[in-house]
Amino acid sequence: MNFRSIDGELIRKDIVEDQEGVPLYLDIQVIDTSTCEPVPAVYMDIWHCNSTGVYSGVTASGNGNEDDDTNLDNTFLRGIQPSDSNGIVQFETIFPGHYTGRANHIHMITHNTNSTIVRTNGTLLGSNFTTQSSHVGQMFFDQDLISTVEKTAPYSTNTQELTKNADDDILGSEAADMDPFVEYVFLGEDVSDGILAWLSIGIDPTTDDEVTSAGTYYKSGGVANENSGMGMGGSPPGGMSGSAMPSGAMPSGTAAPPS
């Protein structure tokens, strides 16, 4: 597995911590592909790199200082939320940065409802660097929006080469089965005021795939999975799992971002 998932991520809506960047309020609606109805009470896990292309929770070549093991203990820009009665999960984060070989993107996993166990410490139970999933995928952003964000600090300080959407092979694979681009609106006159973005995805809730993670976050800190084969990259072996529906109108029940 090489797409930087971590077991034991915190169940929380606000995943920003101390990371600087353009505020992003993200709504994702989960739809059952067999019934076209919202899927309530399913846990969605998202994670992405920061404004300069670094993921928390992992050490690897190209991910900041690969010799800095303290990054294993970091949890920024990672979190899990359960869907509400409308199948909607909401996150407060920042617009993702980029790193060499990949366009700006956000990873997501929906955890199989029959395999989900919530710990008392506010995380989901995993086992031996694995988790059970009904969907694995990534979401992307319009190139014009990316270009606008990348001109602002601290994104503009990122010295890694920017890969455009048209040159991202993972995006191409994802787009073969769904529309992976979020819809969005600016929350002010300038992008720095923040972005509200939304996406609908379709899943088969009965799917129960085992996903190998790059590490596990414990109360004492993060531990790397030495057998994950984790490096820079994007998708799990065999590509994305589950089914996905095109994004479109803002999901019903969407809440306004905090003023």
Secondary structure, DSSP 8 states (H G I E B T S, - for coil): --S--EET-BB-SB--TT--S-EEEEEEEEEETTT--B-TT-EEEEE---TTS--SS---TTSS-TT-GGGGG--TTEEEEE--TTSEEEEEEE----BTTB-SEEEEEEE-GGG--B-TTSBB--BTTEEEEEEEEEEE--HHHHHHHHTSTTGGG--S----GGG-HHHHHHHTTS--B-EEEESSSSGGG-EEEEEEEEE-TT--EEEE-SEEEETTEEEE-TTS---S----TTS-BS------S--TT------
